[in-house]
Amino acid sequence: MTTPRPAAAALVSPAGLSPRRRLLGAATVAGAGALLLSGCAVLSPVQTNQPYEPGDGVAITMGDVDVDGLVIVADTKGGPGTLIGHVINGSDSAVELAFATGGGQPATASVPANGTLSLSTGGAPVVLAPVTVPPGGMTDLVITTPQTGQNQVSVPVLDAVGAYADLAPSPSPTAS
């Protein structure tokens, strides 16, 4: 004679399980969930390990010279623009830099040995002309040093509003 087998539902009913088995089942489900959720971090890089530009401008390194936060502030396409940025000279001799956009005449700046220079507030501002793109665009900036030659970087052109309102280049005087 055979005894009937209990229904499958009766085998997995939590009411029929001992407290120890219920606890073990809950721990297994929680562990599996934690494992699945932690898998996301395996595929995602740690953001603080990724280099990025923390401000509006871009950076370039040329030998012992680091230039950070490069932005051009201009009112219109084709007009002059003020170059903003910060230069750090890590060498034991002064460095002369020349900046140019779109075939215009280069503007120059000098950075002392082991010194720094703020391009927008370090004496006379560095004014570039012409700026060949309107505010909101990107333009190629050529930076030349005797030590590293020509270096090209794409920099944003920003409108002279908000924090940049005081940095707009003065309009060129007109002939009368």
Solvent accessible surface area in square Angstrom, and as a share of the most:
residue,aa,sasa,rsa
1,M,235,1.05
2,T,123,0.71
3,T,117,0.68
4,P,125,0.79
5,R,213,0.78
6,P,89,0.56
7,A,71,0.55
8,A,79,0.61
9,A,74,0.58
10,A,59,0.46
11,L,116,0.58
12,V,113,0.65
13,S,37,0.24
14,P,86,0.54
15,A,93,0.72
16,G,67,0.65
17,L,57,0.29
18,S,52,0.33
19,P,100,0.63
20,R,202,0.74
21,R,159,0.58
22,R,112,0.41
23,L,130,0.65
24,L,121,0.60
25,G,35,0.34
26,A,62,0.48
27,A,59,0.46
28,T,85,0.50
29,V,111,0.64
30,A,67,0.52
31,G,41,0.39
32,A,52,0.41
33,G,30,0.29
34,A,59,0.46
35,L,131,0.65
36,L,140,0.70
37,L,139,0.69
38,S,61,0.39
39,G,30,0.29
40,C,87,0.52
41,A,74,0.58
42,V,123,0.70
43,L,156,0.78
44,S,65,0.42
45,P,95,0.59
46,V,91,0.52
47,Q,121,0.54
48,T,125,0.73
49,N,112,0.58
50,Q,73,0.33
51,P,128,0.81
52,Y,154,0.59
53,E,83,0.37
54,P,116,0.73
55,G,52,0.50
56,D,86,0.45
57,G,6,0.06
58,V,30,0.17
59,A,42,0.33
60,I,31,0.16
61,T,94,0.54
62,M,5,0.02
63,G,59,0.57
64,D,90,0.46
65,V,7,0.04
66,D,52,0.27
67,V,0,0.00
68,D,57,0.30
69,G,33,0.32
70,L,0,0.00
71,V,3,0.02
72,I,0,0.00
73,V,0,0.00
74,A,0,0.00
75,D,77,0.40
76,T,81,0.47
77,K,128,0.54
78,G,48,0.46
79,G,14,0.14
80,P,38,0.24
81,G,0,0.00
82,T,5,0.03
83,L,0,0.00
84,I,26,0.13
85,G,8,0.08
86,H,73,0.33
87,V,0,0.00
88,I,69,0.35
89,N,1,0.01
90,G,49,0.47
91,S,21,0.13
92,D,127,0.66
93,S,61,0.40
94,A,59,0.46
95,V,3,0.02
96,E,92,0.41
97,L,2,0.01
98,A,24,0.19
99,F,0,0.00
100,A,20,0.15
101,T,3,0.02
102,G,52,0.50
103,G,84,0.81
104,G,16,0.15
105,Q,153,0.68
106,P,74,0.46
107,A,18,0.14
108,T,97,0.56
109,A,14,0.11
110,S,57,0.37
111,V,0,0.00
112,P,74,0.47
113,A,42,0.33
114,N,98,0.50
115,G,14,0.14
116,T,78,0.46
117,L,30,0.15
118,S,37,0.24
119,L,3,0.01
120,S,22,0.14
121,T,105,0.61
122,G,37,0.36
123,G,65,0.62
124,A,86,0.67
125,P,72,0.45
126,V,9,0.05
127,V,63,0.36
128,L,1,0.00
129,A,52,0.40
130,P,50,0.31
131,V,0,0.00
132,T,58,0.34
133,V,36,0.20
134,P,69,0.43
135,P,38,0.24
136,G,73,0.70
137,G,22,0.21
138,M,104,0.46
139,T,9,0.05
140,D,70,0.37
141,L,0,0.00
142,V,43,0.25
143,I,0,0.00
144,T,46,0.27
145,T,3,0.02
146,P,108,0.68
147,Q,113,0.50
148,T,51,0.30
149,G,31,0.29
150,Q,143,0.64
151,N,32,0.16
152,Q,116,0.52
153,V,24,0.14
154,S,49,0.32
155,V,0,0.00
156,P,17,0.11
157,V,0,0.00
158,L,40,0.20
159,D,64,0.33
160,A,17,0.13
161,V,95,0.55
162,G,66,0.64
163,A,96,0.75
164,Y,47,0.18
165,A,53,0.41
166,D,139,0.72
167,L,45,0.22
168,A,35,0.27
169,P,13,0.08
170,S,92,0.59
171,P,117,0.74
172,S,81,0.52
173,P,133,0.83
174,T,126,0.73
175,A,107,0.83
176,S,161,1.04
